[in-house]
């Protein structure tokens, strides 16, 4: 998101967050100072961006309860559990709308964001980030029976209707496609996939693990992974996701130290587990 890692960006919402926050840096530091002493790590995410996070009624070894009947599961939940365990805390997943994540963090409603969020210059003005906890590749999802299933470069999508999720980098990167018909952003990622399946649009921008999960759950879809020089620029940065905490919060150092102990192989295994376990009905 991407977010696609999800990789995400504060666009119009950025100004709204700035205006809504209205707190001084000293006030933010005061809120943050007590966070690291808590025995509970409150982690915000959408619970609607598989395989990073999704909502389910099934209790699994990795799922965390978010209501009387619902659980949140996925890669971000597994990562949150590991980081909480390594910092001797109990994890609590808080389901929030994407646009409310940073504001909720600033207002001390959560302690960290682990939600497929990319570290951008705009967001660095609002929060602090760890190093990436996952790095992916930007791809495009299309219908398997369309001519675009054989696409090899961004030029193949010229004149096509392409959509991304609102307030994410996967909406803004669409403009890298020459002569593209940049469709208004979808409010959620599942909504974009539904638009693709209905024929309203021709393609959806995504990141590789999300696309893999979507296509495993939907046999009518496939994804295009571009060769070097044929796809989106800035892929390494845009397709990385990091943990966000409040500005000046010493919790960042704790989480960074914990994150440093998780190997690349372990991270990849977690993602494979998330991709294979996400239920098709919740795509």
N, C-alpha and C positions, 0 to 999 in steps of 0.2 A: 502499500500500500504501500514489497514490495515491497505495504503495504506494501517482485514488486515489492522486495523486499520490501516487505512491501516497502518498498522504498517509497518515500512519501515526502511531500513538500507543503509548507503552509503558504497558501496563495491568498485569496480573499479572506480566508479565515484568520490569517496572520494578524491583520489589522484588528479584527474583532477580538482576538485573544489579548492583544496588547491593550486595547481599550478596556476590556473586561477585567484584566488583571489589576491594573492601577496601583499595584503595591510597590513600595520602594525596595531597593536592594537590601536594605537593612532588615526590613520586615520579612522579606523572603528568606534571608539568612537565619532570622530568629525561628521561623517555621522549620527550617531545615535542620537546625542544630540538634533537635531532640530526636530526629528520625532514626539515626543510626543506633540509638540506645533502645529502640523498640524491639520486642521479641517477635513481632510480626512484620513480615514484608508484604505490604499491600501493593499488588501489581495490577496496573490497568491495561486492558486490551479490548478489542472489539468483540471477540468470540464469534467472528463472522468472516474470517479470512483464511480458510483452509489452504494449505496444511499448517500454517502458522498457528491459527487458533480457530476453533469453531464451537458452537453450542450443541449439546447432545443431551438426551435423557438417559444415556447409558453410563453407568459407573464403570470405569476401567482402572487399571493400575496407574495410569498417568493423569486421569481426569480430576479436576477440582470442582467442588460444589459451588454454585453461584446463586442458587435459589432453592426453594423447597423441592423442586422437581428437575431442575436443570443443572448440567455440569458444563464446564469449559475444558476442552481437550486440545491437543496439538503441540507443535514444536515449541511455541512460546511458553506453553504451560510446563512442558518438560524442562525447558531452560530455567524458568522461574523456580521450579522445584529444586533443581540442582544448585542454583545460586543461593537460595534460602538455606538449604541444607549445609552448604559450605560456609555460610556466615552465621550458623547456629540460630536460625530464625524459622518461624512457621510461616508458610506462604498463604496468602489470601488473594484469590483472583477477583478483580472488580470489573464487571462488564460495563463498558462505556461506549458511547458513540465516538467515532474517530475524531471528529472536530472538538470533542470535549476532553480529550486525553491530556493535552498540555495544560489547559486551564485547571483541570482537576488536580494535576500534579502541583501546580503553583498554589492552589488553594488548600494543599495538605490533605486532600481526600484520598490520595494514593501516595506511595513512596517512590515508585518507579514505573516506567512504561516499558514493557517488553511486548511489542506489538508489530513487529516488522517495520519499524520506523527507521528511516535513513537519517544520518547526521548531515544536516545542511547548514549553510551559513546563516540562513534565516532562523532556523531552530536553535542554533548555538547562542542566539541573542536571548532566548527564552529559557533554555535548559542546558545542563551539562550532559555529555555523552561518554560512554565507555568506548573502547575500541569495538569494531564489529564483532558480533557473535555469530554472524553467518554472512557469507558472500555468495551471490548467485549470478545469473546471467539474464539479461532482458530478452524476452521472446514475444511472439505474437500468436494468439490463439485464433484459429479459423475453423470453418466447417470442413470436415474430411472430404465431402463430395464437391467442394468448390474448386475453381481453378487456382485459387490462392494456396491450396494444399501443396503445390509444387513451387511456391515462391522461394527465391534464394537471396533476395536483397530488398532493401527498403523501397527501391524504385518500383518493384512489382506491386506495391500498394498505392501507387499514384492514382488519384481519382477515386479511391475506395473510401467507404465510410468506416472510420476507425474510432473506437471509443476506449476511454480509460476511466478509472475511478476518480471521483471528485476529490480535490485537494490532495492529490498524490503526484509524484513524479511521473507516474505512468499515464497521466493525462497530459502533462506538459511535453513529454518526449515525442508525442505524436507529431508535433510540428517539425520534427526532423525528417519526416517523410515528405518528399517533394510532391507538391500539388495534391496533398491529401484532403479529404473531406473530414475535417476534425469535428466529430459529433459532440454535442454537449455531454459533459461528464456524467456518468452514472453515480447515483447516490451511494450504492454499495457495489462490491465486486460481483456478487451473485446476480445483481440486476443487469450488469453488463453482459454476463454470460447468457442470461435469459434473452436479452435483446439479440445477441448473436444467433442463438438457436431459432428464434422466431423469424429471422431474416431481415430484421430492421437495420442491422449493421453488417459489415463484412468482416470485421476483425476486432479483437480486444488485446490491448497491450498487457503484458504480465511479466512475471519473472519465472524462471525455470521450475522451481519446486511447486509453485502454485499451479502452473500450467500442467505439470505432470499429474498432479492430483485431480485437476478438472477433467483432463482427458481420460484418465483411468475410470473416472466415475461417469463419464459421458462418451459413449462409443462413437457418437456422431461428430466429435471434435478432435482436432489434432493441433500441434503447435509447430511453429517455424523457429528453429535455432539458427542464427545467422553465422556465417564464417567471418573471420576477422576482416574488418574493412567494409563489410556489407551490411552491418547492422547499426544499432544506435551507438552514438559516441558517449564517452563518460560512463561506460558500463560498470567498471569496477567500483566507482564511487556510488553511482545511482542504485546499484543492485546489492549494496551492503546494508545490513541493519544493525543497530546498536541499542544498548540500554540507555534510557534517559532518566535523569534524576534532577531534582531542583538545583538551581545555581548555588554553588558553594557548599553543597551537602557532602559531608565526609563519607556518606554512604557510597558515593562513587568509587572511592578508593577500595572499600571493602568488596564491592561487587567486581571491580576490575581485578583485584587479586584472586578472587574466586574464579572469575572467567578465564584467567591465565592458566589455570590448572586443568581446563577442559581441552583436550586435544582436538585437532582437526578431524581425526578419524571418528572420535566420539560424537562430534557435532554432526558429521555426515550420517552416522548410524541413527542418530536421533531423528534427522530429517527423513531418512528412508522409512523409519517406523511411522512417522507422522503421515507421510504420503500414502503408505500402504493401509493405514488404519482408519483414515477419514471415511465416514460413511457416505455413500453415493446420494442418499436422500437429503444430505445436509450441504450439498454443494451450492 
